[in-house]
């Protein structure tokens, strides 16, 4: 196989941030802060360029790189490899872009931070890229663990605050339990197939219908990655971690880390399980659609009930995870395309909203909706970016989610499942309405003053100086740039059609297996995508109108009647902040998923 130099970029995308992270640690006492910022940002930008080049090159043919030249023989893979397709490469590019943006945002941001922050951010980046590009299940688990370790430490960055330690502990314990489930599932697959390469596993499993062992493996792997993907009832760690993690870290959590968990579920389903599931596929699809709808609606309702901005945005991410799961649950190329474009656009817009939250915290030392009522009027640029992001979540054209939702609705319409799109539209209106309500009260002073939330109304600022012009520019620049990129993505017909084509390649299990195991890398045929119907954007405008109605109702103190509000308040009370409770909910979720798969087969 001849790729030229470009295939060497796959390991470099992981090696470069790891080498820079290792170099920064011993220099922590001697390196000026500005130099550490420059090195870390340059490394992240270099990885962004490498991942973008890999993504572009893989649109013509898959890129396969075997460590040490251990190429499979006779369809038997012993070595460890990277397999790059446009979806995996695009997700790695998104991760690198958001890390670059978060590092720019954090220039001169913290009161006191050494090179440990930069080291952890680069290790986090390396893990996310390795996770998105790897072609080995055990190494997928290794990158998953490295990602987790870096994320736990970044969550506890403000180690002097007890709340930060508690949030990091909840995060670490629940996600470690999820990782244990993943490892058990991989072990079962290895015991059945004698392989860790996903393509080889899929080839072996396809030789006979899935039995109970294969279904249990699917259950454990799915539940383990659903913990990272914040799908109910595995999502409880998310708002605790977001509430205490520094703003640049929240950008990565909601912008890309959660989505990586869902990517792993889709990748493993298509490469390992899809050829063998047979009649079980309908039960798995029903399960995914059910939990996706519940997650979307419950996450949106929980967001609407929050007065703390970071928790509100965290629950908004939970809601969107449910929407992504619904798209994946179609188990076809159209659903994969909708999920891929949706994930990319959401990551850009949600990251910008978290940066707006960081600017507000920097200026007013609070995240509380009641304490901030009307005070945001002194931040005109941040106000404009925030409202654009809030309406972007609802699907306002030309922001990126608008094009994603058109693909989303069309994919469900083709499968005669338009009712799912309608339910997701309702969840989008509630979710975006919650974000808009906060903006109306804080940035416009509209409505009644909200009561104070359970967290302190005044919080320690994360930043060094609230008046430095350079700080404002470095914080605003990425917050503005990310939504601008999402607009470009939505308006680029070439990009949208490229995502549709990439999804067809992503779901082509025989082509993946041939490229990985048999060295048959055939150029993938280019096919013209269908033009997006402009009338389809009318649904997005209707969702925006609904979001504005929910926002105004909330701003003026409207509350649901008690019987309707009770279920949502009950769900909210389950978020106790106690990791023992969260582990119990996880065990319940695994049991409930398993019972469904047994009864519905």
C-alpha positions in Angstrom: 0.0 0.0 0.0 1.4 3.4 -1.0 0.2 6.5 0.8 3.2 8.8 0.5 4.1 10.7 3.6 0.6 11.4 4.8 0.0 8.0 6.5 2.9 8.8 8.9 0.8 11.6 10.2 -1.4 9.2 12.0 1.1 8.2 14.7 2.6 11.7 14.7 -0.8 13.1 15.7 -0.5 11.2 18.9 3.3 11.4 19.4 3.6 15.1 19.0 1.4 16.2 21.9 2.8 13.4 24.1 6.4 14.4 23.4 5.6 18.1 24.1 3.7 17.1 27.3 6.7 15.1 28.5 9.1 18.0 27.6 7.0 20.6 29.5 7.0 18.7 32.8 10.7 19.0 33.8 10.7 22.6 32.6 7.8 23.7 34.9 10.1 25.7 37.3 12.2 27.3 34.6 9.8 28.0 31.7 7.9 31.3 31.6 4.2 31.0 31.4 4.1 32.7 28.0 6.5 30.1 26.6 4.4 27.2 28.0 1.3 28.7 26.4 3.1 29.1 23.1 4.5 25.6 23.0 1.2 23.9 24.0 -0.8 25.9 21.6 1.7 25.3 18.7 1.6 21.6 19.4 -2.3 21.6 19.4 -2.4 23.6 16.1 0.1 21.2 14.5 -2.1 18.3 15.5 -5.1 20.1 14.1 -3.3 20.4 10.8 -2.1 16.8 10.7 -5.6 15.4 11.5 -7.2 17.7 8.9 -4.7 16.4 6.3 -5.4 12.8 7.3 -9.2 13.5 7.0 -8.8 15.0 3.5 -6.6 12.2 2.3 -8.9 9.5 3.7 -11.8 10.7 1.6 -10.1 9.0 -1.4 -9.1 5.7 0.3 -8.8 4.5 3.9 -5.4 5.2 5.5 -4.0 2.2 7.4 -0.8 2.5 9.4 0.7 -0.6 11.2 3.1 0.1 14.1 6.5 -1.5 13.4 5.4 -2.8 10.0 3.3 -5.7 11.6 1.1 -6.0 8.6 -1.7 -8.7 8.8 -1.0 -12.0 6.9 -3.8 -14.4 5.8 -6.4 -12.0 7.3 -4.8 -12.4 10.7 -3.9 -9.2 12.5 -1.3 -9.4 15.3 0.1 -5.9 15.2 -1.5 -2.6 16.3 -2.6 -0.2 13.7 -4.4 3.1 13.0 -7.2 3.0 10.5 -8.3 6.5 9.4 -11.5 7.2 7.6 -13.2 10.7 7.2 -15.4 10.2 10.3 -12.7 9.2 12.7 -10.2 11.7 11.2 -12.8 14.4 11.4 -13.5 13.7 15.0 -9.8 13.9 15.8 -9.6 17.2 13.9 -12.5 18.5 16.0 -10.8 17.5 19.2 -7.5 19.1 18.2 -9.3 22.3 17.1 -11.2 22.6 20.4 -8.0 21.9 22.4 -6.3 24.7 20.4 -9.2 27.1 21.1 -9.3 26.2 24.8 -5.5 26.8 25.1 -5.9 30.2 23.4 -8.8 31.0 25.7 -6.7 30.0 28.7 -3.8 32.4 28.0 -3.2 34.4 31.2 -6.5 32.9 32.3 -5.9 31.2 35.7 -4.8 32.9 38.9 -2.0 30.4 39.2 -1.3 27.5 37.0 2.0 25.9 36.0 2.9 23.7 33.1 1.0 20.8 34.6 -2.2 22.3 33.0 -0.6 22.3 29.6 0.8 18.8 30.1 -2.6 17.5 31.0 -4.2 19.2 28.1 -1.7 17.8 25.6 -2.1 14.3 27.1 -5.8 14.7 26.8 -5.4 15.7 23.2 -3.2 12.7 22.4 -5.7 10.3 24.1 -8.6 11.7 22.1 -6.7 11.5 18.8 -5.6 8.0 19.5 -9.1 7.0 20.5 -10.6 8.3 17.3 -7.9 6.8 15.0 -7.0 3.4 16.5 -7.9 0.2 14.8 -7.4 -2.1 17.9 -10.0 -2.7 20.6 -7.6 -3.0 23.5 -5.8 0.1 22.5 -9.2 1.8 22.3 -9.5 0.9 25.9 -6.0 2.2 26.7 -6.7 5.6 25.1 -10.1 5.6 26.9 -8.2 5.3 30.2 -5.6 7.9 29.4 -8.3 10.3 28.3 -10.0 9.6 31.7 -7.0 10.1 33.8 -6.2 13.4 32.2 -9.8 14.5 32.5 -10.0 13.6 36.2 -6.9 15.7 36.9 -8.1 18.6 34.9 -11.5 18.6 36.7 -9.6 18.8 40.0 -7.4 21.7 38.8 -8.7 23.9 41.6 -7.6 21.4 44.2 -7.9 23.8 47.1 -11.7 23.7 46.6 -13.6 20.7 48.2 -16.3 20.9 45.5 -13.6 20.4 42.8 -12.3 17.3 44.5 -15.9 15.9 45.0 -16.7 16.5 41.3 -13.5 14.8 40.1 -14.1 11.8 42.4 -17.6 11.3 41.1 -16.2 11.6 37.5 -13.4 9.2 38.2 -15.3 6.5 39.9 -18.3 6.4 37.5 -16.1 6.5 34.4 -13.7 3.9 35.8 -16.7 1.6 36.4 -17.7 2.2 32.8 -14.1 1.4 31.6 -14.3 -1.9 33.6 -17.5 -2.8 31.7 -15.7 -2.0 28.4 -12.8 -4.2 29.4 -15.1 -7.1 30.3 -16.9 -6.8 27.0 -13.6 -6.7 25.0 -12.4 -9.8 27.0 -15.6 -11.7 26.0 -15.0 -10.8 22.4 -11.4 -11.9 22.6 -12.4 -15.2 24.2 -14.8 -15.8 21.4 -12.8 -14.7 18.4 -9.1 -14.7 19.6 -8.8 -11.2 18.1 -8.6 -7.6 19.1 -8.7 -6.1 15.7 -12.3 -4.9 15.1 -12.3 -5.9 11.4 -11.1 -9.4 12.3 -13.6 -9.7 15.2 -16.4 -8.7 12.8 -15.2 -11.3 10.2 -15.2 -14.1 12.8 -18.6 -13.1 14.4 -20.2 -12.9 10.9 -19.7 -16.6 10.4 -22.6 -17.5 12.7 -25.5 -15.6 14.3 -24.9 -13.8 17.6 -25.5 -15.9 20.7 -25.9 -14.9 24.4 -22.1 -14.3 24.9 -22.0 -11.8 22.0 -25.1 -10.0 23.2 -23.6 -9.6 26.7 -20.3 -8.3 25.1 -22.4 -5.8 23.1 -24.3 -4.8 26.3 -21.2 -4.3 28.4 -19.3 -2.3 25.8 -22.3 -0.1 24.9 -23.1 0.6 28.6 -19.4 1.4 29.3 -19.1 3.9 26.5 -22.6 5.3 27.3 -21.1 6.4 30.6 -18.6 8.6 28.8 -21.4 9.6 26.4 -23.7 10.8 29.2 -26.6 8.7 28.1 -29.3 8.0 30.8 -29.0 6.5 33.4 -25.2 6.8 33.1 -25.0 10.6 32.9 -25.0 11.6 36.6 -21.3 12.5 36.8 -21.5 15.1 34.0 -23.1 18.1 35.7 -20.9 17.6 38.8 -17.8 17.6 36.7 -18.8 20.7 34.6 -19.8 22.7 37.7 -16.3 22.6 39.1 -14.0 22.1 36.1 -12.3 25.2 34.7 -14.0 26.7 31.7 -11.4 25.6 29.1 -11.8 22.1 30.4 -15.6 22.2 30.1 -15.1 23.2 26.5 -13.5 19.8 25.8 -15.9 17.8 28.0 -19.0 19.0 26.2 -17.5 19.8 22.9 -15.9 16.5 22.1 -15.2 14.1 24.9 -18.8 13.0 25.5 -19.2 12.5 21.7 -16.2 10.3 21.6 -18.0 7.8 23.8 -20.9 7.7 21.3 -18.4 7.4 18.4 -17.0 4.3 20.0 -20.4 2.7 20.2 -21.1 3.4 16.5 -17.6 2.3 15.4 -17.7 -1.0 17.3 -21.3 -1.7 16.2 -20.5 -1.3 12.5 -17.1 -3.1 12.5 -17.7 -5.9 15.0 -21.4 -6.6 15.6 -23.4 -5.5 12.5 -22.7 -8.6 10.4 -23.7 -11.0 13.2 -26.7 -9.4 15.0 -29.3 -10.5 12.5 -32.7 -10.5 14.2 -31.2 -8.9 17.3 -30.6 -5.7 15.4 -34.3 -4.7 15.8 -34.1 -5.1 19.6 -30.8 -3.0 19.7 -32.4 -0.3 17.5 -35.5 -0.1 19.7 -33.3 0.1 22.8 -31.2 2.9 21.3 -34.2 4.9 20.2 -35.9 4.5 23.6 -32.9 5.6 25.6 -32.1 8.4 23.1 -35.6 9.9 23.4 -35.6 9.6 27.2 -32.2 11.2 27.4 -33.1 14.0 25.0 -36.3 15.0 26.9 -35.0 14.5 30.4 -31.7 16.3 29.7 -33.6 19.2 28.2 -36.0 19.4 31.2 -33.1 19.2 33.7 -31.4 22.0 31.8 -34.6 24.1 32.0 -34.7 23.6 35.8 -31.1 24.9 36.3 -30.1 28.4 37.4 -26.3 27.7 37.4 -25.0 28.3 33.8 -22.4 25.5 33.7 -24.9 22.9 35.0 -27.5 24.2 32.6 -25.1 23.8 29.6 -24.0 20.4 31.0 -27.6 19.1 31.0 -28.0 20.6 27.5 -25.1 18.3 26.5 -26.9 15.3 28.0 -30.0 16.2 25.9 -27.9 16.4 22.7 -26.3 13.1 23.5 -29.8 11.6 23.4 -30.4 13.2 20.0 -27.1 11.7 18.7 -28.1 8.3 19.9 -31.4 8.5 18.1 -29.5 9.3 14.9 -27.1 6.4 15.4 -30.0 4.1 16.1 -31.1 4.2 12.5 -28.1 2.0 11.8 -27.7 3.3 8.3 -25.6 5.8 6.4 -28.2 8.5 6.6 -28.4 8.3 10.4 -24.6 8.2 10.6 -24.3 11.3 8.4 -26.9 13.2 10.5 -25.1 12.2 13.8 -21.6 13.2 12.4 -22.7 16.6 11.2 -24.7 17.2 14.3 -21.8 16.3 16.6 -19.4 18.6 14.7 -21.8 21.6 14.8 -22.8 21.0 18.4 -19.2 20.8 19.5 -18.3 24.2 18.0 -21.4 26.0 19.3 -21.5 24.4 22.8 -17.7 25.2 23.2 -18.4 28.9 22.3 -21.3 29.0 24.9 -18.9 27.6 27.6 -16.4 30.3 26.7 -19.2 32.9 27.1 -19.8 31.4 30.6 -16.1 31.8 31.4 -16.2 35.4 30.4 -19.2 36.0 32.6 -17.5 34.3 35.5 -14.4 36.3 34.9 -16.3 39.6 35.0 -18.9 38.9 37.7 -17.6 36.0 39.8 -20.9 34.2 39.5 -22.7 31.6 37.4 -26.1 32.1 39.1 -29.0 33.3 37.0 -30.6 35.2 39.9 -27.4 36.9 41.0 -26.5 38.0 37.5 -29.9 39.4 36.5 -29.3 42.3 34.0 -25.6 42.5 34.7 -24.5 41.1 31.4 -25.7 44.2 29.5 -22.2 45.6 30.0 -20.8 42.8 27.8 -22.2 43.5 24.3 -19.9 41.2 22.3 -20.3 38.3 24.7 -24.1 38.9 24.6 -24.2 38.7 20.8 -22.1 35.5 20.8 -24.2 33.9 23.5 -27.5 34.6 21.8 -26.2 33.3 18.5 -25.1 30.1 20.2 -28.4 29.7 22.0 -30.4 30.1 18.8 -27.8 27.9 17.1 -28.7 25.1 19.4 -32.3 25.4 18.3 -31.2 25.2 14.6 -31.2 28.8 13.5 -29.8 29.1 10.0 -27.1 29.5 8.9 -25.4 28.1 12.0 -24.1 24.5 11.6 -26.8 22.7 13.6 -29.4 23.9 11.1 -27.9 21.8 8.3 -27.4 18.9 10.7 -31.1 18.9 11.7 -32.2 19.0 8.1 -30.2 15.8 7.5 -31.6 14.4 10.8 -35.2 15.0 10.0 -34.8 13.7 6.4 -33.2 10.5 7.6 -36.1 9.7 10.0 -38.7 10.7 7.3 -37.1 8.1 4.9 -37.6 5.4 7.6 -41.2 6.5 8.4 -40.1 7.5 11.9 -40.9 11.2 11.6 -42.5 11.1 15.1 -39.0 10.7 16.5 -37.8 13.8 14.8 -40.9 15.6 16.2 -40.0 14.5 19.8 -36.4 15.6 19.3 -37.6 18.9 18.0 -39.6 19.4 21.2 -36.5 18.5 23.2 -34.5 21.0 21.2 -37.0 23.8 21.9 -36.9 23.1 25.6 -33.1 22.8 25.7 -32.5 26.0 23.6 -35.2 27.7 25.6 -33.3 27.1 28.8 -30.2 28.6 27.3 -32.1 31.6 25.9 -33.9 32.2 29.2 -30.6 32.6 31.0 -29.5 35.0 28.3 -32.7 37.1 28.5 -32.4 37.5 32.2 -28.7 38.0 32.4 -27.8 39.9 29.2 -31.1 41.7 28.6 -32.6 42.0 32.1 -35.9 40.7 30.8 -38.3 38.9 33.2 -38.4 38.4 36.9 -35.3 37.7 39.0 -34.7 34.0 39.3 -34.2 32.6 42.8 -30.7 31.7 43.8 -29.5 28.2 43.0 -28.0 25.6 45.4 -24.4 26.6 44.6 -22.9 29.8 46.1 -24.1 32.9 44.2 -20.5 34.2 44.3 -17.7 32.0 43.1 -13.9 32.6 43.0 -12.9 33.9 39.6 -10.8 31.6 37.5 -8.9 34.5 35.9 -6.0 36.7 36.8 -7.2 40.2 35.8 -10.6 41.3 34.9 -9.4 44.4 33.0 -6.6 43.4 30.8 -7.4 44.1 27.2 -5.2 41.2 25.9 -7.2 38.8 28.2 -10.5 39.9 26.7 -9.3 39.5 23.2 -7.8 36.0 23.8 -11.1 35.0 25.4 -13.4 36.5 22.8 -11.5 35.4 19.7 -12.1 31.6 20.0 -15.6 32.2 21.3 -16.4 34.1 18.1 -14.3 31.9 15.7 -16.0 28.6 16.6 -19.6 29.6 15.6 -18.2 31.2 12.5 -16.6 27.9 11.5 -20.0 26.2 12.1 -21.6 28.7 9.7 -19.0 27.9 7.1 -19.6 24.2 7.5 -23.4 24.6 7.1 -23.1 26.8 4.0 -20.5 24.6 2.4 -22.5 22.2 0.2 -19.2 20.3 -0.5 -18.7 19.7 3.2 -22.3 18.5 3.8 -22.1 16.2 0.9 -18.7 15.0 2.1 -20.2 14.1 5.4 -22.9 12.1 3.7 -20.3 10.2 1.6 -18.1 9.7 4.7 -21.0 8.1 6.5 -21.5 5.6 3.7 -17.9 4.7 4.0 -18.2 4.5 7.8 -21.0 2.0 7.6 -19.3 -0.2 4.9 -18.0 -3.0 7.0 -16.6 -5.1 4.1 -14.6 -2.2 2.8 -13.2 -1.6 6.3 -12.2 -5.2 6.7 -10.7 -5.4 3.2 -8.5 -2.4 3.8 -7.4 -3.5 7.3 -6.9 -7.2 6.8 -6.4 -7.9 3.1 -4.4 -4.7 2.1 -7.1 -4.1 -0.6 -7.4 -0.3 -0.4 -9.6 0.6 -3.3 -10.4 4.3 -4.0 -13.9 4.9 -2.7 -16.3 6.0 -5.4 -17.5 9.6 -5.2 -21.2 10.0 -5.4 -23.1 13.3 -5.6 -25.3 14.0 -2.6 -28.8 15.4 -2.8 -29.2 19.1 -2.4 -30.7 20.2 0.9 -34.3 21.2 0.5 -34.6 24.9 1.6 -38.2 24.3 2.8 -36.8 21.8 5.4 -35.3 24.8 7.3 -38.9 25.9 8.2 -38.9 23.2 10.9 -35.8 24.7 12.3 -37.4 28.1 12.4 -40.4 26.6 14.2 -38.1 25.1 16.8 -36.5 28.5 17.2 -39.9 30.1 17.8 -40.7 27.4 20.3 -37.4 27.9 22.1 -38.2 31.6 22.4 -41.6 30.9 23.8 -40.1 28.5 26.4 -37.4 31.2 27.2 -40.0 34.0 27.7 -42.2 31.7 29.8 -39.3 30.8 32.0 -38.0 34.4 32.2 -41.4 35.6 33.5 -41.6 32.9 36.1 -44.0 30.4 34.4 -44.0 27.0 36.1 -45.6 23.8 35.1 -48.5 22.5 37.2 -47.4 20.3 40.0 -48.4 16.9 38.5 -46.5 17.7 35.3 -43.5 19.0 37.1 -43.2 16.2 39.7 -41.5 13.6 37.4 -38.8 16.1 36.4 -38.2 17.2 40.0 -37.9 13.5 41.0 -35.2 13.0 38.3 -33.4 16.1 39.5 -33.4 14.9 43.1 -31.6 11.7 41.9 -28.5 13.9 41.3 -27.3 13.6 44.9 -23.6 14.2 44.2 -22.8 10.9 45.9 -20.9 8.4 43.8 -22.4 5.4 45.5 -25.8 6.5 44.2 -24.4 7.0 40.8 -22.9 3.5 40.7 -26.3 2.0 41.8 -28.0 3.9 38.9 -25.4 2.5 36.5 -26.1 -1.1 37.7 -29.8 -0.5 37.3 -29.2 0.8 33.8 -27.0 -2.2 32.8 -29.7 -4.6 34.2 -32.5 -2.8 32.4 -30.7 -2.7 29.1 -29.9 -6.4 29.5 -33.5 -7.4 30.3 -34.7 -5.6 27.3 -32.3 -7.3 25.0 -33.3 -10.7 26.4 -37.0 -10.1 26.2 -37.0 -8.4 22.8 -34.8 -10.9 20.9 
